[in-house]
Amino acid sequence: MENTNNYSNTTPKPIGEWKIGDDDYFISFALTEKPNWFRRLMANLFFGLRWIDYPQPKDVRDIQAGKGVRAAMTKVIPPQKGRHRR
């Protein structure tokens, strides 16, 4: 039987990250799509988040955590079509 999944087996690589904190102690999370300028501005004004672009897309394993955070597990969830999928 052939593979009937609607998603590809390759996951997109993160192109940037939201970051809060200083150089050593920070919390960040990476995204595969860049938010528009208005959302970046509002996140900075209300929550103090900074958007940082990567020079080139990074592999998930290459993203480092801050000194105060221990990364236990990285979980990649494949994209789903539709709103409520079971």
C-alpha positions, 0 to 999 in steps of 0.5 A: 500500500502506498503512503497516503499522508498529506504532508511531506516527511521533511519538516521546514527549518526555522528561519528566526526566533522570538527571544526574551532575556539577555545574552546568557539567560533567555527564553526563545522559540523558533518559527518556520515563518516570519511574523509580519512587522506589526506583530513583531512590533506589538510583541516587542511593545507588550511582551518585550520579545525580540525577533531575530532572523537567522542568516540561513535556516537552522536545523532544529538540533543546532538551536541552543537553549539559554543557560538557565533552561534545560532542554529535555526533548524536542518534539516536531509535530507534522502540519495538519490540514483543516481545523479539527483533525483527529 
